[in-house]
């Protein structure tokens, strides 16, 4: 009986995780978005969700980039690939010579997260009793898997196993599964990620991709990536002339007309001076 002795090394980051164009646009617009606008609350909510999601992904990167995996493994963060008439984006894709792994990351907080097999939803319960309902992220990542398999088939690479997992990056909420929930082994916290991948390495022992095929797949992914377009004005029915004007004070971050005062610029609101 053979023992598990597959060599393990850290993966190469082929596509680093960076703030998405959407997050950059929301961040840049925030100090100039008029609070009286009817969609201001929607804007602030979306900004908070987007920032939280990115922060959660970054917190998982520590574990991802320090995992010990198969030799010549590649990591791709926020890879967005074409699919029929649209595109699909994966939080993280790990490519090894033995299998591919799609990792979906959720930074949901609160007191508990209840995964329900019957409704295919997750109920997020906060400490103050508030509740939110989300689609089950396992369904989301399984849909991504189907689309990735279609793409691989297009390039004659459908023989590569594609696995998936959901990482809950917020350590605070209790994770609860309903009776009969079928994907309990696919949902776990960041700290379990390396152990999860060790089990996958044990499961897949036949090498599917030589270095030439890995290089080919690498170029396919990098050349096929499509940044998601985002128009902040269009999304929130905002006219350009509605944006608050003026020089931003670096202290109070308020769009205001800073004025020249004794060889420096002065903010009329917080009185900060800038040379």
C-alpha positions as CSV (number, residue, x, y, z in Angstrom):
1,X,0.0,0.0,0.0
2,X,1.6,3.3,-1.2
3,X,1.8,6.3,1.1
4,X,1.0,9.8,0.2
5,X,4.4,11.4,-0.8
6,X,3.5,14.0,-3.5
7,X,5.9,16.9,-3.4
8,X,4.3,20.2,-2.3
9,X,5.4,23.8,-3.0
10,X,3.9,27.2,-2.9
11,X,1.9,28.2,-6.0
12,X,3.0,30.9,-8.4
13,X,0.6,33.9,-8.4
14,X,-0.1,34.5,-12.1
15,X,-2.9,37.0,-11.6
16,X,-2.6,39.0,-8.4
17,X,-5.7,40.2,-6.5
18,X,-6.3,43.9,-7.1
19,X,-9.3,46.2,-6.4
20,X,-11.8,45.8,-9.2
21,X,-12.7,48.6,-11.5
22,X,-16.1,48.7,-9.7
23,X,-14.5,49.2,-6.3
24,X,-12.2,51.8,-7.6
25,X,-15.0,53.7,-9.2
26,X,-17.2,53.5,-6.0
27,X,-14.3,54.7,-3.8
28,X,-13.5,57.6,-6.1
29,X,-17.2,58.7,-6.3
30,X,-18.0,58.4,-2.6
31,X,-16.8,61.9,-1.4
32,X,-18.5,63.6,-4.3
33,X,-21.8,61.7,-4.2
34,X,-24.6,64.1,-3.0
35,X,-26.2,62.8,0.2
36,X,-29.6,64.2,-1.0
37,X,-29.6,62.0,-4.1
38,X,-32.5,59.4,-3.9
39,X,-30.0,56.6,-4.5
40,X,-27.4,57.7,-2.0
41,X,-28.3,54.9,0.4
42,X,-28.1,52.3,-2.3
43,X,-24.7,53.6,-3.3
44,X,-23.4,53.5,0.3
45,X,-24.8,49.9,0.7
46,X,-23.1,48.7,-2.5
47,X,-19.9,50.4,-1.5
48,X,-19.9,48.7,1.9
49,X,-20.7,45.3,0.4
50,X,-18.0,45.6,-2.3
51,X,-15.4,46.8,0.2
52,X,-16.2,44.0,2.6
53,X,-16.0,41.4,-0.1
54,X,-12.6,42.6,-1.3
55,X,-11.3,42.7,2.3
56,X,-12.5,39.2,2.9
57,X,-10.8,38.0,-0.3
58,X,-7.5,39.7,0.8
59,X,-7.7,38.1,4.2
60,X,-7.9,34.6,2.5
61,X,-4.9,35.4,0.3
62,X,-2.6,34.9,3.2
63,X,-3.7,31.3,3.4
64,X,-3.8,30.8,-0.4
65,X,-0.3,32.2,-1.0
66,X,1.2,30.1,1.8
67,X,-0.4,26.8,1.0
68,X,1.9,23.9,0.1
69,X,0.5,22.5,-3.1
70,X,1.6,20.5,-6.1
71,X,4.8,21.6,-7.9
72,X,4.2,24.1,-10.7
73,X,0.8,25.3,-9.4
74,X,-0.7,28.7,-10.5
75,X,-3.0,31.1,-8.7
76,X,-5.4,33.5,-10.5
77,X,-7.4,36.0,-8.5
78,X,-10.7,37.6,-9.8
79,X,-10.3,35.9,-13.2
80,X,-13.3,36.8,-15.4
81,X,-13.7,34.6,-18.4
82,X,-16.1,34.6,-21.4
83,X,-19.1,32.3,-21.4
84,X,-21.6,32.3,-24.3
85,X,-23.1,35.8,-24.4
86,X,-21.8,36.9,-21.0
87,X,-18.8,36.2,-18.6
88,X,-18.2,34.6,-15.3
89,X,-15.8,35.6,-12.5
90,X,-14.1,33.4,-10.0
91,X,-12.7,34.8,-6.7
92,X,-9.7,32.5,-7.0
93,X,-8.7,29.7,-9.4
94,X,-5.9,27.3,-8.4
95,X,-4.4,25.3,-11.3
96,X,-2.3,22.3,-10.6
97,X,-1.0,19.5,-12.9
98,X,-3.6,17.2,-11.3
99,X,-6.7,19.3,-11.0
100,X,-8.2,22.8,-11.0
101,X,-9.8,24.3,-7.9
102,X,-12.4,27.1,-7.9
103,X,-12.6,28.9,-4.6
104,X,-15.5,31.2,-3.8
105,X,-14.9,33.6,-0.8
106,X,-17.7,35.1,1.4
107,X,-17.0,37.6,4.1
108,X,-20.4,37.4,5.8
109,X,-20.5,38.4,9.4
110,X,-23.2,38.3,12.1
111,X,-24.0,35.7,14.8
112,X,-24.8,32.7,12.6
113,X,-25.0,31.5,9.0
114,X,-27.6,28.9,8.3
115,X,-27.2,26.8,5.1
116,X,-30.5,25.3,4.0
117,X,-30.6,22.3,1.7
118,X,-34.3,22.7,0.8
119,X,-34.3,26.4,0.0
120,X,-30.8,26.5,-1.4
121,X,-30.3,29.7,0.6
122,X,-28.2,31.0,3.5
123,X,-29.8,32.9,6.3
124,X,-27.5,35.4,7.9
125,X,-28.6,36.3,11.4
126,X,-27.0,39.3,13.2
127,X,-26.6,39.8,16.9
128,X,-29.4,42.3,17.0
129,X,-31.8,39.9,15.5
130,X,-31.8,41.3,11.9
131,X,-31.8,38.7,9.1
132,X,-30.7,38.6,5.5
133,X,-31.1,35.8,3.0
134,X,-28.5,35.0,0.3
135,X,-28.3,32.4,-2.4
136,X,-26.2,29.5,-1.4
137,X,-22.6,30.2,-2.6
138,X,-22.1,26.5,-3.3
139,X,-24.6,26.8,-6.1
140,X,-22.7,29.9,-7.3
141,X,-19.4,28.1,-7.4
142,X,-20.9,25.0,-9.0
143,X,-22.3,27.2,-11.8
144,X,-18.8,28.7,-12.3
145,X,-17.5,25.1,-12.5
146,X,-20.0,24.2,-15.3
147,X,-19.0,27.3,-17.3
148,X,-15.3,26.6,-16.8
149,X,-15.8,23.0,-18.0
150,X,-17.4,24.3,-21.2
151,X,-14.4,26.6,-21.8
152,X,-11.9,23.8,-21.2
153,X,-13.8,21.6,-23.6
154,X,-13.5,24.3,-26.3
155,X,-9.7,24.0,-26.0
156,X,-9.6,20.2,-25.8
157,X,-8.9,20.2,-22.1
158,X,-12.1,18.7,-20.7
159,X,-10.2,15.8,-19.2
160,X,-8.9,18.0,-16.4
161,X,-10.9,17.5,-13.1
162,X,-12.4,20.7,-11.7
163,X,-13.1,21.0,-8.0
164,X,-14.7,23.7,-5.9
165,X,-14.9,25.0,-2.4
166,X,-16.4,27.9,-0.4
167,X,-14.3,29.7,2.1
168,X,-16.0,31.7,4.8
169,X,-13.5,34.4,5.6
170,X,-15.3,36.0,8.6
171,X,-14.4,33.9,11.7
172,X,-17.2,35.3,13.9
173,X,-20.5,33.7,12.8
174,X,-21.4,30.1,13.7
175,X,-21.8,28.0,10.5
176,X,-25.0,25.9,10.7
177,X,-26.1,23.3,8.2
178,X,-29.7,22.1,7.8
179,X,-30.4,18.4,8.1
180,X,-29.4,16.6,5.0
181,X,-27.3,19.4,3.6
182,X,-25.1,17.7,1.0
183,X,-22.2,20.0,0.7
184,X,-20.9,20.3,4.2
185,X,-17.4,19.3,3.2
186,X,-17.3,22.1,0.6
187,X,-17.9,25.0,3.1
188,X,-15.1,25.9,5.6
189,X,-13.1,28.6,7.2
190,X,-9.9,30.1,5.9
191,X,-7.8,28.1,8.4
192,X,-9.0,24.8,6.9
193,X,-8.0,25.7,3.4
194,X,-4.6,24.0,3.4
195,X,-6.0,20.8,4.9
196,X,-8.8,20.8,2.2
197,X,-6.2,21.0,-0.6
198,X,-4.1,18.2,1.0
199,X,-7.2,16.0,0.7
200,X,-7.6,17.0,-3.0
201,X,-3.9,16.2,-3.6
202,X,-4.5,12.7,-2.1
203,X,-7.6,12.3,-4.3
204,X,-6.0,13.2,-7.6
205,X,-2.7,11.4,-8.1
206,X,-2.6,11.1,-11.9
207,X,-0.9,14.1,-13.6
208,X,-3.2,15.6,-16.2
209,X,-1.1,18.5,-17.4
210,X,2.5,18.5,-18.4
211,X,4.5,21.8,-18.2
212,X,3.6,22.6,-21.9
213,X,-0.1,22.2,-21.2
214,X,0.1,24.2,-18.0
215,X,1.8,27.0,-20.0
216,X,-0.9,26.8,-22.7
217,X,-3.7,27.0,-20.1
218,X,-2.0,29.8,-18.4
219,X,-1.9,31.9,-21.6
220,X,-5.5,31.0,-22.4
221,X,-6.7,32.3,-19.0
222,X,-4.5,35.5,-19.0
223,X,-5.5,36.3,-22.6
224,X,-9.2,35.6,-22.1
225,X,-9.6,37.7,-18.9
226,X,-12.2,40.4,-19.3
227,X,-12.4,43.2,-16.8
228,X,-16.0,43.7,-15.7
229,X,-17.3,47.1,-17.1
230,X,-18.9,49.4,-14.6
231,X,-20.5,52.9,-15.0
232,X,-21.2,54.4,-11.7
233,X,-23.2,57.3,-13.1
234,X,-25.4,55.0,-15.1
235,X,-26.0,52.6,-12.2
236,X,-27.2,55.2,-9.8
237,X,-28.9,57.5,-12.3
238,X,-26.4,60.2,-11.5
239,X,-25.7,63.2,-13.8
240,X,-22.1,64.4,-14.0
241,X,-23.1,67.9,-13.0
242,X,-24.7,66.5,-9.8
243,X,-21.3,65.4,-8.4
244,X,-20.0,67.7,-5.7
245,X,-17.3,70.0,-7.0
246,X,-14.3,71.6,-5.4
247,X,-10.9,70.5,-4.0
248,X,-11.0,67.6,-1.6
249,X,-9.6,68.4,1.8
250,X,-7.2,65.6,2.8
251,X,-8.2,65.8,6.4
252,X,-12.0,65.9,6.5
253,X,-12.4,64.4,2.9
254,X,-15.0,67.0,2.1
255,X,-15.5,68.5,-1.4
256,X,-15.2,72.2,-0.6
257,X,-13.6,75.3,-2.0
258,X,-10.2,75.4,-0.3
259,X,-8.8,78.9,-0.5
260,X,-5.4,80.4,-0.5
261,X,-4.3,81.8,2.9
262,X,-0.7,82.9,3.7
263,X,1.1,80.8,1.1
264,X,-1.0,77.7,1.9
265,X,-4.5,76.2,1.1
266,X,-7.0,76.3,3.9
267,X,-10.2,74.2,4.3
268,X,-13.1,76.4,5.4
269,X,-14.8,73.5,7.1
270,X,-12.0,71.9,9.3
271,X,-9.4,74.7,8.9
272,X,-6.7,72.3,7.8
273,X,-3.8,74.0,5.9
274,X,-2.0,72.5,3.0
275,X,1.1,73.8,1.3
